[in-house]
Amino acid sequence: MPPLKILLVYPEVPQTFWSLTHALKFSGKRAWSPPLGLLTVAAMLPKNFEQRLRDLNTEPLQEDDLEWANYVFLSAMDVQRDSSRRLIDRCKKAGVKVVAGGPLFTSRPGEFSDVDHLVLNEAEVTLRGFLEDLAKGEPKRVYSTTEFADVSTSPLPAYELLNARGYGAMSVQFSRGCPYQCEFCDVTALFGRRPRSKTAAHILAELDNIYATGWRGKIYFVDDNIMGSRPYLKQTLLPALIEWKRGKRGISFHTQITMNLADDKEMVDMMYEAGFDWIFIGIETPNEASLAECKKKQNLHRNLPEQIRFLQRSGLQVQAGFIVGFDHDPPEIFQQQFELIQGSGIVMAMVGLLQAPIGTELYKRLEREGRLSGEYFANNVIDDTNVITRMDRETLRTNYRALLRTLYSPRNYYDRVKTFLAQYKEPREKALVTPDVVLAVIRCFFWLGLVREGRRDFWRIFFWTFFHKRESVKNFLGLAILGYHFRKVQDDMLGRSRSAPQPTDNPMRGHHPSTPEAVLAE
């Protein structure tokens, strides 16, 4: 095939809970993590192709880039739908052909008739056919498959295309697929229920490549459930990570996992030893009937507060996702959610309204029941839903907004930080003090300690940490910065919401913001 010039472009991610937009500014970073899918696609392209990567979250797309390119390769998630459309329009006006793939286009292929070529599902399977047809000058418009890729044969991502300094974390992927069947989750629709894993040697090679770039920070395992391949994780990958990390200062890991991790103390200890410090768990709800409704069986019949505290005491900071709006949610669900989150010290709690993503079992069921309305919102900070809920819609929205306001008030947020730090086992290894860390600390003391709302609570918990758990001071400052981001996105959502309830409708009226009753509608 003659050499082609390929421009790989990642559209802007809007402000969301996990974009960490406002927090990253403290250290001069521009985006949380790089586009791992595009880096993997780049490694699959013929060696004689010229390549450029433009992540629009860290740098602008120049007209010179579009003039240079023969093709634009675009990958996106559903949350990037609007920015993807803007990018496609710009490419069309510039006369550049677009090749698109990733979860957004796989879920909604019919909505992008102006894309020249759709390479859907997993690129390890479908990209080969496109490249073969392209070499013959006969590329088809759509390439799709029901086959799942053998990820152990995936190429090492082309990290060399990155300017790593613009990111808060690097990314790797160990496995795809999840054995569970949570009704609202689209992971199994996209990647199946049979987990597929890379070898430990493959992962270590990816980590070596990242380390060779000079990266000394957090590395995010982007697996939707890293424990899907539980025996292999415990018996092979974790021992390999423990050995790999010896002598490598500054590296820590972050991943998504399920609550049944708390059933295996040996695995918990191994994850701590390997350098995992952040874990995200879909807790969803303390209401057992709602868990059964959404088929979240792995969370049933648990003492959630005690198991969360066990993980925190073991050195794993639990970040968690929560949902309100299930059919079985009682009126007091908002208070129950508040008490679980606040009492357990879950500092980073992402609470959303129940949504029905396209392709999920929930979407199919509600479609049969005639209970879908409007657009699916992939953004996790919005007070609207495409589900016709059993709970009155305005009651749900009003209480949801009050729950967010209560959780992320400075007093409650900093109290949660204190609860968490009081029981958390800090990593053995001291974190590296880099110039961006120093910059973040200076900005943190100035903006959060002197200027912004909540400064009294900032100093209250800072001094508690300094005198009672000095080894956690750096952790406190990082969480304070993250809290600023979370308050900003919640405030923006509350301010921009369509038909937002007015202050006179505020269910917190007459209550102290730190009390659970504050999230009950009057």
BAKOLGU-51848 format. One line per 10 residues: their letters; for each residue x, y, z of C-alpha. Coordinates in nm, 3 decimals, padded with zeros to 5 digits. Layout:
BAKOLGU-51848
A	X Y Z; ...
//
This chain:
BAKOLGU-51848
MPPLKILLVY	00.000 00.000 00.000; 00.138 00.348 -00.084; 00.217 00.561 00.220; -00.070 00.769 00.353; -00.084 01.056 00.600; -00.312 00.967 00.890; -00.431 01.227 01.139; -00.563 01.061 01.456; -00.798 01.301 01.638; -00.966 01.269 01.977
PEVPQTFWSL	-01.262 01.511 02.024; -01.312 01.730 02.328; -01.459 01.570 02.638; -01.716 01.803 02.796; -01.700 01.893 03.160; -01.803 01.585 03.358; -01.749 01.443 03.705; -01.444 01.245 03.588; -01.302 01.500 03.343; -01.134 01.659 03.651
THALKFSGKR	-01.110 01.976 03.440; -01.090 02.225 03.725; -00.858 02.011 03.938; -00.606 01.959 03.658; -00.559 02.334 03.620; -00.388 02.346 03.960; -00.093 02.146 03.824; -00.099 02.284 03.470; -00.239 01.965 03.316; -00.495 01.974 03.037
AWSPPLGLLT	-00.665 01.632 03.038; -00.692 01.338 03.274; -00.578 01.054 03.047; -00.480 01.002 02.681; -00.691 00.836 02.409; -00.573 00.477 02.454; -00.796 00.345 02.174; -00.640 00.575 01.914; -00.290 00.490 02.037; -00.372 00.122 01.987
VAAMLPKNFE	-00.515 00.187 01.639; -00.200 00.384 01.552; 00.008 00.078 01.635; -00.200 -00.131 01.390; -00.142 00.092 01.089; 00.116 00.004 00.823; 00.467 00.113 00.915; 00.501 00.327 00.602; 00.204 00.547 00.702; 00.288 00.888 00.845
QRLRDLNTEP	00.094 00.963 01.164; 00.004 01.261 01.378; -00.203 01.252 01.696; -00.414 01.549 01.802; -00.599 01.518 02.133; -00.824 01.824 02.126; -00.839 01.815 02.506; -00.471 01.910 02.522; -00.404 02.100 02.199; -00.598 02.265 01.915
LQEDDLEWAN	-00.648 02.118 01.570; -00.473 02.340 01.319; -00.578 02.396 00.958; -00.229 02.280 00.858; -00.305 01.939 01.012; -00.616 01.896 00.796; -00.431 02.011 00.483; -00.156 01.757 00.558; -00.386 01.456 00.616; -00.520 01.203 00.365
YVFLSAMDVQ	-00.755 01.061 00.630; -00.874 01.164 00.975; -00.917 00.871 01.211; -01.168 00.959 01.483; -01.256 00.763 01.796; -01.504 00.875 02.061; -01.732 00.782 02.348; -02.098 00.879 02.369; -02.020 01.176 02.592; -01.820 01.322 02.300
RDSSRRLIDR	-02.115 01.309 02.060; -02.147 01.685 02.008; -01.775 01.751 01.977; -01.747 01.461 01.731; -02.015 01.615 01.509; -01.831 01.946 01.512; -01.508 01.773 01.418; -01.672 01.576 01.135; -01.824 01.897 00.996; -01.484 02.063 01.001
CKKAGVKVVA	-01.323 01.770 00.821; -01.596 01.772 00.556; -01.543 02.142 00.492; -01.169 02.080 00.460; -01.229 01.795 00.214; -01.067 01.529 00.435; -01.218 01.181 00.453; -01.316 01.057 00.799; -01.274 00.705 00.937; -01.462 00.669 01.267
GGPLFTSRPG	-01.484 00.401 01.534; -01.517 00.348 01.907; -01.817 00.314 02.141; -02.006 00.620 02.011; -02.014 00.507 01.649; -02.061 00.140 01.733; -02.372 00.225 01.937; -02.512 00.488 01.696; -02.391 00.410 01.342; -02.712 00.536 01.182
EFSDVDHLVL	-02.663 00.887 01.319; -02.341 00.956 01.127; -02.427 00.932 00.759; -02.160 01.192 00.677; -01.874 00.971 00.799; -01.693 00.816 00.501; -01.597 00.488 00.670; -01.724 00.335 00.995; -01.486 00.081 01.147; -01.699 -00.050 01.433
NEAEVTLRGF	-01.670 -00.288 01.727; -01.314 -00.384 01.822; -01.048 -00.252 01.587; -00.830 -00.560 01.628; -01.099 -00.743 01.426; -01.243 -00.484 01.186; -00.953 -00.251 01.104; -00.767 -00.522 00.913; -01.050 -00.557 00.661; -01.066 -00.183 00.606
LEDLAKGEPK	-00.691 -00.159 00.546; -00.697 -00.450 00.303; -00.981 -00.293 00.103; -00.811 00.047 00.119; -00.497 -00.107 -00.034; -00.711 -00.233 -00.323; -00.877 00.108 -00.361; -01.218 -00.037 -00.271; -01.291 00.053 00.093; -01.647 -00.014 00.205
RVYSTTEFAD	-01.843 00.230 00.416; -01.914 00.003 00.716; -01.702 -00.265 00.882; -01.861 -00.448 01.174; -01.843 -00.787 01.339; -01.997 -01.000 01.612; -01.655 -01.148 01.685; -01.462 -01.039 01.994; -01.089 -00.974 01.970; -00.814 -01.180 02.124
VSTSPLPAYE	-00.666 -00.891 02.323; -00.351 -01.091 02.399; -00.250 -01.020 02.037; -00.319 -00.645 02.053; -00.017 -00.434 01.965; 00.161 -00.219 02.220; -00.003 00.127 02.206; 00.199 00.394 02.027; 00.282 00.596 02.340; 00.561 00.765 02.145
LLNARGYGAM	00.296 00.983 01.973; 00.203 01.141 02.308; 00.316 01.451 02.484; 00.266 01.294 02.826; 00.324 01.617 03.016; -00.028 01.737 02.934; -00.199 01.451 03.123; -00.283 01.370 03.482; -00.244 00.995 03.429; -00.131 00.743 03.170
SVQFSRGCPY	-00.354 00.452 03.061; -00.321 00.078 03.003; -00.581 -00.194 02.952; -00.551 -00.546 03.091; -00.888 -00.694 02.996; -01.220 -00.638 02.820; -01.561 -00.782 02.901; -01.741 -00.839 03.231; -01.906 -01.156 03.366; -02.188 -00.964 03.533
QCEFCDVTAL	-02.509 -00.846 03.370; -02.605 -00.521 03.543; -02.912 -00.411 03.352; -02.811 -00.046 03.303; -02.452 -00.112 03.189; -02.347 -00.117 02.822; -02.010 -00.286 02.881; -02.139 -00.635 02.799; -02.323 -00.503 02.492; -01.995 -00.363 02.360
FGRRPRSKTA	-01.743 -00.619 02.486; -01.933 -00.930 02.591; -01.962 -01.124 02.916; -01.654 -01.341 02.869; -01.353 -01.150 03.003; -01.051 -01.152 02.772; -00.709 -01.064 02.911; -00.365 -00.968 02.792; -00.070 -01.159 02.929; 00.128 -01.024 03.222
AHILAELDNI	00.431 -00.994 02.992; 00.226 -00.780 02.754; 00.117 -00.544 03.034; 00.472 -00.516 03.167; 00.593 -00.425 02.817; 00.332 -00.146 02.802; 00.438 -00.024 03.146; 00.803 -00.031 03.041; 00.718 00.187 02.741; 00.533 00.435 02.961
YATGWRGKIY	00.817 00.441 03.216; 01.069 00.494 02.936; 00.893 00.819 02.842; 00.991 00.953 03.184; 00.641 00.920 03.327; 00.639 00.911 03.711; 00.279 00.933 03.820; -00.056 00.759 03.823; -00.131 00.489 03.564; -00.496 00.411 03.506
FVDDNIMGSR	-00.600 00.055 03.423; -00.906 00.144 03.215; -01.069 -00.201 03.244; -01.441 -00.175 03.317; -01.389 -00.453 03.573; -01.028 -00.558 03.623; -01.148 -00.848 03.838; -01.345 -01.001 03.552; -01.049 -01.234 03.500; -01.015 -01.290 03.873
PYLKQTLLPA	-00.788 -01.598 03.889; -00.546 -01.457 03.630; -00.540 -01.118 03.801; -00.456 -01.270 04.138; -00.222 -01.548 04.035; -00.034 -01.386 03.747; -00.078 -01.012 03.690; -00.062 -00.886 04.049; 00.256 -01.085 04.134; 00.413 -00.951 03.812
LIEWKRGKRG	00.315 -00.591 03.898; 00.456 -00.627 04.249; 00.789 -00.738 04.106; 00.787 -00.477 03.826; 00.724 -00.188 04.064; 01.022 -00.260 04.290; 01.257 00.037 04.274; 01.025 00.244 04.053; 00.934 00.547 04.260; 00.645 00.772 04.173
ISFHTQITMN	00.422 00.510 04.006; 00.077 00.427 04.141; -00.224 00.254 03.988; -00.595 00.329 03.961; -00.868 00.097 03.831; -01.234 -00.007 03.829; -01.335 -00.319 04.019; -01.638 -00.482 04.183; -01.743 -00.485 04.547; -01.667 -00.854 04.592
LADDKEMVDM	-01.301 -00.758 04.608; -01.376 -00.706 04.978; -01.435 -01.084 05.008; -01.071 -01.163 04.930; -00.828 -01.013 05.183; -00.530 -01.171 05.011; -00.613 -00.999 04.682; -00.673 -00.670 04.861; -00.328 -00.693 05.020; -00.172 -00.782 04.684
MYEAGFDWIF	-00.331 -00.481 04.516; -00.191 -00.254 04.786; 00.152 -00.413 04.750; 00.137 -00.370 04.370; 00.077 00.004 04.405; -00.299 00.041 04.358; -00.432 00.326 04.569; -00.753 00.441 04.391; -01.031 00.195 04.306; -01.366 00.284 04.154
IGIETPNEAS	-01.661 00.060 04.250; -02.016 00.075 04.120; -02.201 00.059 04.453; -02.518 00.209 04.297; -02.754 00.197 04.596; -02.793 00.073 04.954; -03.146 -00.044 04.871; -03.150 -00.422 04.824; -03.470 -00.424 04.619; -03.317 -00.178 04.371
LAECKKKQNL	-02.998 -00.386 04.349; -03.207 -00.694 04.269; -03.408 -00.494 04.014; -03.098 -00.395 03.816; -02.937 -00.743 03.856; -02.644 -00.606 04.056; -02.618 -00.939 04.233; -02.255 -00.896 04.337; -02.362 -00.615 04.573; -02.653 -00.796 04.738
HRNLPEQIRF	-02.654 -00.899 05.105; -02.348 -00.698 05.203; -02.258 -00.478 05.494; -02.154 -00.200 05.259; -02.026 00.049 05.520; -01.809 -00.212 05.690; -01.667 -00.350 05.365; -01.592 00.002 05.237; -01.409 00.079 05.561; -01.214 -00.248 05.530
LQRSGLQVQA	-01.091 -00.150 05.183; -00.998 00.201 05.301; -00.809 00.060 05.603; -00.627 -00.173 05.364; -00.490 00.119 05.162; -00.743 00.129 04.876; -00.934 00.455 04.845; -01.288 00.371 04.738; -01.434 00.601 04.476; -01.786 00.500 04.389
GFIVGFDHDP	-02.080 00.543 04.155; -02.438 00.574 04.282; -02.775 00.584 04.105; -03.116 00.716 04.205; -03.435 00.660 04.008; -03.481 00.282 04.025; -03.840 00.157 04.028; -03.791 00.018 04.380; -03.634 00.333 04.526; -03.835 00.443 04.832
PEIFQQQFEL	-03.891 00.813 04.912; -03.611 00.798 05.171; -03.351 00.677 04.918; -03.185 01.020 04.906; -03.127 01.021 05.280; -03.001 00.659 05.263; -02.755 00.747 04.988; -02.631 01.048 05.183; -02.578 00.845 05.500; -02.389 00.569 05.319
IQGSGIVMAM	-02.158 00.808 05.135; -02.098 01.048 05.422; -02.065 00.785 05.693; -01.827 00.565 05.490; -01.595 00.848 05.391; -01.640 00.800 05.016; -01.484 01.130 04.916; -01.533 01.091 04.541; -01.896 00.988 04.506; -02.045 01.016 04.157
VGLLQAPIGT	-02.424 01.022 04.191; -02.639 01.014 03.880; -02.997 00.967 03.771; -03.080 00.628 03.621; -03.013 00.636 03.246; -03.084 00.372 02.982; -02.789 00.357 02.738; -02.861 00.225 02.390; -02.801 -00.150 02.364; -02.842 -00.229 02.734
ELYKRLEREG	-03.095 -00.472 02.876; -03.252 -00.178 03.058; -03.302 00.009 02.730; -03.461 -00.299 02.571; -03.693 -00.358 02.868; -03.806 00.003 02.895; -03.857 00.021 02.519; -04.093 -00.276 02.545; -04.272 -00.106 02.835; -04.300 00.226 02.653
RLSGEYFANN	-04.093 00.401 02.922; -03.825 00.574 02.718; -03.844 00.947 02.671; -03.603 01.183 02.502; -03.229 01.148 02.460; -02.980 00.933 02.650; -02.738 01.155 02.841; -02.389 01.008 02.869; -02.275 01.300 03.085; -02.277 01.204 03.452
VIDDTNVITR	-02.358 01.554 03.580; -02.704 01.623 03.443; -03.039 01.618 03.618; -03.242 01.470 03.335; -03.294 01.114 03.212; -03.434 00.920 02.918; -03.623 00.693 03.161; -03.986 00.746 03.258; -03.939 00.671 03.627; -04.191 00.538 03.876
MDRETLRTNY	-04.104 00.823 04.110; -04.255 01.155 04.010; -04.004 01.317 03.775; -03.988 01.656 03.947; -03.967 01.496 04.291; -03.675 01.286 04.165; -03.496 01.583 04.007; -03.549 01.815 04.303; -03.424 01.560 04.556; -03.134 01.464 04.332
RALLRTLYSP	-03.019 01.822 04.306; -03.050 01.863 04.683; -02.847 01.546 04.739; -02.564 01.677 04.522; -02.575 02.017 04.688; -02.558 01.853 05.030; -02.282 01.607 04.948; -02.057 01.868 04.793; -02.110 02.155 05.034; -01.761 02.243 05.166
RNYYDRVKTF	-01.846 02.136 05.520; -01.974 01.793 05.423; -01.700 01.735 05.166; -01.418 01.817 05.405; -01.581 01.613 05.681; -01.581 01.317 05.441; -01.212 01.375 05.372; -01.146 01.361 05.748; -01.348 01.038 05.786; -01.156 00.884 05.500
LAQYKEPREK	-00.808 00.992 05.610; -00.871 00.879 05.969; -00.900 00.518 05.851; -00.686 00.512 05.536; -00.353 00.331 05.521; -00.121 00.550 05.317; 00.112 00.390 05.058; 00.450 00.283 05.196; 00.632 00.473 04.927; 00.664 00.848 04.954
ALVTPDVVLA	00.532 01.031 04.649; 00.778 01.219 04.431; 00.781 01.598 04.466; 00.784 01.726 04.108; 00.751 02.084 03.979; 00.386 02.032 03.887; 00.316 01.903 04.240; 00.480 02.211 04.392; 00.274 02.435 04.161; -00.046 02.254 04.261
VIRCFFWLGL	00.031 02.292 04.633; 00.100 02.666 04.601; -00.222 02.722 04.405; -00.414 02.502 04.649; -00.313 02.707 04.955; -00.383 03.033 04.774; -00.714 02.957 04.602; -00.870 02.710 04.846; -00.715 02.842 05.165; -00.750 03.215 05.102
VREGRRDFWR	-00.991 03.293 04.817; -01.261 03.036 04.749; -01.573 02.944 04.941; -01.506 02.678 05.203; -01.167 02.812 05.314; -01.263 02.783 05.683; -01.339 02.414 05.636; -01.017 02.375 05.434; -00.806 02.501 05.726; -01.012 02.310 05.982
IFFWTFFHKR	-00.937 01.972 05.822; -00.586 02.071 05.711; -00.482 02.136 06.072; -00.656 01.819 06.190; -00.457 01.624 05.930; -00.131 01.802 06.014; -00.157 01.727 06.386; -00.324 01.386 06.380; -00.208 01.219 06.056; 00.079 01.414 05.912
ESVKNFLGLA	00.168 01.148 05.654; -00.168 01.225 05.487; -00.114 01.600 05.432; -00.031 01.556 05.062; -00.336 01.332 05.020; -00.552 01.596 05.190; -00.431 01.868 04.955; -00.502 01.649 04.651; -00.853 01.573 04.775; -00.914 01.942 04.847
ILGYHFRKVQ	-00.824 02.020 04.485; -01.052 01.744 04.358; -01.332 01.877 04.580; -01.304 02.214 04.409; -01.361 02.043 04.073; -01.658 01.844 04.202; -01.821 02.155 04.350; -01.768 02.344 04.026; -01.930 02.078 03.806; -02.221 02.037 04.047
DDMLGRSRSA	-02.270 02.415 04.066; -02.258 02.441 03.688; -02.512 02.161 03.652; -02.744 02.314 03.909; -02.714 02.651 03.738; -02.765 02.546 03.378; -03.034 02.280 03.427; -03.336 02.307 03.205; -03.650 02.405 03.397; -03.447 02.397 03.716
PQPTDNPMRG	-03.646 02.419 04.041; -03.631 02.768 04.185; -03.484 02.839 04.529; -03.834 02.845 04.678; -03.866 02.477 04.578; -03.538 02.383 04.748; -03.594 02.073 04.964; -03.302 02.179 05.185; -03.495 02.483 05.307; -03.488 02.502 05.684
HHPSTPEAVL	-03.227 02.228 05.729; -02.861 02.245 05.815; -02.668 02.134 05.506; -02.474 01.867 05.693; -02.779 01.674 05.809; -02.918 01.383 05.607; -03.268 01.527 05.639; -03.148 01.804 05.410; -03.192 01.578 05.111; -03.556 01.494 05.174
AE	-03.817 01.687 04.982; -04.069 01.868 05.196
//
